[in-house]
């Protein structure tokens, strides 16, 4: 017959369990903090990348300035990989990814299109940048910094917009919730979800919810153009 555990044994077990719980909570806090930081950094990288692309359009292709701006584009992509590695380390997993060559991106022709887009993003600089980016491609863009205001605008005239592009992480309402509310009103409206980190939602989960496109930040003008063309079937 086995001996019953003593009070001291039970006390030691409880202490060990409490220690493990505290360690787990600490790890979860680190993951959450890493995700929030990644979101902010990718927003900044997106602004740098977008403005570099605008500069490349203005200056001569063979100029030193153009070459420098191309290096900035390369650097932002490399920085994105560093952010991904930080997230991987915080989650104790690793998923290797390849850095694409960006020089060919400038030579690929961007298609010109027409359509009305509702762009929802809580960063004012990104709204201005993406608005300029998409207007160059021929679209009319209505930028909203508040997802609740964006939803109200959509409710007022659901058929006005041809496409919705929304960030994932925003105050008051995240991009997934906003998308669900919009799809309740108009199930056929195409939506592209943008995110700076995929901890909260990945492409598979987004597509299953009825969202048509998924794009990671920081994205280039070509990334966005390709995503829009794919979603709209252009």
QUIUR-V802819 format. One record per backbone hydrogen bond with DSSP energy under -1.0 kcal/mol. NH is the residue of the N-H (numbers start at 1). CO is the residue of the C=O. If there is no record, write none. Layout:
nh: (NH:NH)
co: (CO:CO)
This chain:
nh: (10:11:12:13:14:15:16:17:18:19:20:21:22:23:24:25:26:27:28:29:30:31:32:33:34:35:36:37:38:39:40:41:42:43:44:45:46:47:48:49:50:51:52:53:54:55:56:57:59:63:67:68:69:70:71:72:73:74:75:76:77:78:79:80:81:82:83:84:85:86:87:88:89:90:91:93:105:113:117:118:119:120:121:127:128:129:130:131:132:133:134:135:136:138:139:140:142:144:150:151:152:153:154:155:156:160:162:163:164:165:166:167:168:173:175:178:179:180:181:182:183:184:186:189:192:193:194:195:206:207:208:209:210:211:212:213:215:217:224:225:226:227:228:229:230:231:232:234)
co: (6:7:8:9:10:11:12:13:14:15:16:17:18:19:20:21:22:23:24:25:26:27:28:29:30:31:32:33:34:35:36:37:38:39:40:41:42:43:44:45:46:47:48:49:50:51:52:53:55:60:63:64:65:66:67:68:69:70:71:72:73:74:75:76:77:78:79:80:81:82:83:84:85:86:87:88:102:137:140:163:142:165:144:123:124:125:126:127:128:129:130:131:132:135:134:115:117:119:146:147:148:149:150:151:152:157:116:116:190:118:192:120:194:171:168:174:175:176:177:178:179:180:182:186:164:213:166:215:202:203:204:205:207:206:191:191:193:195:220:221:222:223:224:225:226:227:228:229)
